[in-house]
Amino acid sequence: MTNIRIKHRGTGTILAEGPIGWGITPFEGNLYIRRKYLKTKQIRANFLPGLCPYKFLYVWMDLHLRDDIRVRNLGWMYWLPNPLLPFIWFRVALPRQHPEIDIEEY
């Protein structure tokens, strides 16, 4: 089984860690993470809405770091997801190519 660890590049904060598959699902170059595998409570919704034509409605998520530093729009979460895509339902999604995160597979 392959596991994945996602860290914030600047601080080394572990954002998520868990198995690739149903726990952390890769899809379209992004990682959809179940709450169980989030390792921080610092990722919070900023309530800026968005719309994807086939995945439906989402809100952007910010990473709140110490000293009132905030990484805006680090990820997103579908709050009205497409019922045909259960692996995106209410999961935090992070793009693999975001310049502020490092991803390790082990």
C-alpha positions in Angstrom: 0.0 0.0 0.0 1.3 3.4 -0.9 1.0 6.3 1.6 1.3 10.0 1.0 2.4 12.9 3.2 1.5 16.5 2.2 3.4 19.3 3.9 3.5 23.1 3.7 6.8 24.0 2.1 7.6 27.1 4.1 6.9 25.8 7.6 7.1 22.0 7.3 3.6 21.7 8.8 2.0 18.3 7.9 -1.3 19.0 6.2 -2.4 15.4 5.5 -1.0 11.9 5.7 -2.6 8.6 4.7 -3.1 5.9 2.1 -3.6 6.6 -1.5 -7.0 5.2 -2.5 -10.2 5.9 -0.7 -8.3 7.8 2.0 -6.5 10.3 -0.2 -7.8 10.0 -3.8 -5.8 11.4 -6.8 -8.1 12.8 -9.5 -7.4 15.2 -12.3 -4.0 16.2 -10.8 -5.5 17.0 -7.4 -5.7 15.1 -4.1 -9.1 14.7 -2.4 -8.5 14.1 1.3 -10.9 12.5 3.8 -11.1 14.5 7.1 -9.7 11.4 8.9 -6.4 12.0 7.1 -6.1 15.8 7.6 -3.4 16.4 10.2 -4.2 20.0 10.9 -7.2 22.1 11.8 -5.6 25.1 10.2 -7.3 24.5 6.8 -10.5 26.4 6.9 -13.2 27.5 4.5 -13.0 31.2 3.4 -16.5 30.9 1.9 -15.5 32.2 -1.5 -17.7 30.1 -3.7 -16.9 28.5 -7.0 -18.6 26.4 -9.7 -17.3 23.5 -11.7 -19.6 22.5 -14.6 -19.5 18.8 -13.7 -18.4 18.6 -10.1 -20.8 21.4 -9.0 -20.4 23.9 -6.1 -17.4 24.4 -3.9 -15.8 26.8 -1.4 -12.1 27.8 -1.3 -10.0 26.8 1.7 -7.3 28.8 3.3 -4.4 27.6 5.4 -4.0 29.7 8.6 -0.5 29.6 9.9 1.1 31.1 13.0 1.6 34.9 13.3 -1.6 35.6 11.3 -0.1 34.4 8.1 -2.7 33.0 5.7 -2.2 31.0 2.5 -5.3 32.0 0.5 -7.1 29.5 -1.7 -4.7 26.6 -1.0 -7.5 24.1 -1.7 -11.2 23.7 -2.0 -14.1 21.5 -0.8 -17.3 20.6 -2.7 -20.2 21.4 -0.5 -22.8 20.5 -3.2 -20.9 17.7 -5.0 -21.9 15.7 -8.0 -23.6 12.5 -6.7 -21.8 10.4 -9.3 -18.3 11.3 -7.8 -18.4 10.0 -4.2 -14.6 10.4 -3.8 -14.9 14.2 -3.9 -17.9 14.5 -1.4 -17.0 16.9 1.4 -13.3 16.3 1.1 -10.5 18.9 1.1 -8.9 19.0 -2.3 -5.3 20.2 -2.8 -3.6 20.6 -6.2 -0.5 18.5 -6.6 1.3 21.4 -8.3 0.7 24.1 -5.8 3.9 26.0 -5.1 3.5 26.0 -1.4 3.1 22.3 -0.8 5.5 19.3 -0.9 4.2 15.8 -1.5 6.0 12.6 -0.4 5.0 9.1 -1.4 6.3 6.2 0.6 
